[in-house]
Amino acid sequence: MAKNITLAIDEDLLDKVRVLAAMRRTSVNEMVRTYLQRLVEQEQERDEVTEELLKLSRESKAGMGDWRPSREDTYSGEPRFDRWR
C-alpha cells in the first residue's frame, strides 16, 4: 500500500526537477520513488556481497599464519601494496 509523505525541497530545485520530469515524461513523485527503490536495492546488494565475503572468509582453509607487519614496516612511509608503486 502506497503512503504519502511530505518532502521539503528548495523551490528552485523543485522547478528544475519538474522540468526534468516533464522531459522524461514522468512525474517528480515517480522519480523520487524510483530513486529510493534503487537506493534500497543497492544497499541490499552490498549487504549480500558483504555477507558472501564474510562467509568465504569464515569457511576459507587458507590462512596467513602468524605473519604481521613489523612496526617499522607499518610506519616506514613505503607503499604497502605493489599497485601503489
C-alpha positions as CSV (number, residue, x, y, z in Angstrom):
1,M,0.0,0.0,0.0
2,A,1.4,3.4,-1.0
3,K,1.9,6.0,1.7
4,N,2.0,9.8,1.2
5,I,5.0,11.7,2.6
6,T,5.8,15.4,2.9
7,L,9.1,16.4,1.4
8,A,10.6,19.9,1.8
9,I,12.6,20.9,-1.3
10,D,14.1,24.2,-2.2
11,E,11.7,26.0,-4.7
12,D,14.4,26.5,-7.3
13,L,15.4,22.8,-7.2
14,L,11.7,21.7,-7.4
15,D,11.3,23.8,-10.5
16,K,14.3,22.2,-12.1
17,V,13.1,18.7,-11.1
18,R,9.7,19.4,-12.6
19,V,11.2,20.3,-15.9
20,L,13.4,17.2,-15.8
21,A,10.4,15.0,-15.0
22,A,8.5,16.6,-17.9
23,M,11.4,15.9,-20.3
24,R,11.4,12.3,-19.2
25,R,7.6,12.1,-19.4
26,T,7.2,11.1,-15.8
27,S,6.4,12.8,-12.5
28,V,8.5,14.1,-9.7
29,N,6.8,11.5,-7.5
30,E,7.8,8.7,-9.8
31,M,11.4,10.0,-10.0
32,V,11.7,10.1,-6.2
33,R,10.1,6.6,-5.8
34,T,12.4,5.2,-8.5
35,Y,15.5,6.8,-6.8
36,L,14.6,5.5,-3.4
37,Q,13.9,2.0,-4.8
38,R,17.3,1.9,-6.5
39,L,19.0,3.1,-3.3
40,V,17.4,0.3,-1.3
41,E,18.3,-2.3,-3.9
42,Q,22.0,-1.1,-4.0
43,E,22.2,-1.4,-0.2
44,Q,20.6,-4.9,-0.3
45,E,23.1,-5.9,-2.9
46,R,26.0,-4.6,-0.9
47,D,24.8,-6.5,2.2
48,E,24.5,-9.7,0.2
49,V,28.1,-9.3,-1.2
50,T,29.4,-8.4,2.2
51,E,27.7,-11.5,3.7
52,E,29.1,-13.7,1.0
53,L,32.6,-12.4,1.5
54,L,32.3,-12.9,5.3
55,K,31.1,-16.4,4.6
56,L,34.0,-17.2,2.3
57,S,36.4,-15.7,4.9
58,R,35.0,-17.9,7.7
59,E,35.0,-21.0,5.5
60,S,38.4,-20.5,4.0
61,K,41.0,-23.1,4.7
62,A,43.8,-20.6,3.7
63,G,45.5,-18.6,6.4
64,M,48.2,-16.1,6.8
65,G,49.6,-17.9,9.8
66,D,51.1,-15.6,12.4
67,W,52.5,-13.1,9.9
68,R,52.1,-9.5,10.9
69,P,54.0,-6.5,9.6
70,S,56.5,-5.0,11.9
71,R,56.0,-1.6,13.4
72,E,58.9,-0.3,11.3
73,D,57.3,-1.6,8.1
74,T,53.9,-0.2,9.1
75,Y,55.2,3.3,9.7
76,S,58.0,3.4,7.1
77,G,56.1,5.5,4.7
78,E,56.8,3.0,1.9
79,P,53.8,1.8,-0.2
80,R,52.4,-1.5,1.2
81,F,51.0,-2.8,-2.0
82,D,52.6,-3.3,-5.4
83,R,49.7,-1.5,-7.2
84,W,50.6,1.8,-5.4
85,R,54.2,1.8,-6.5
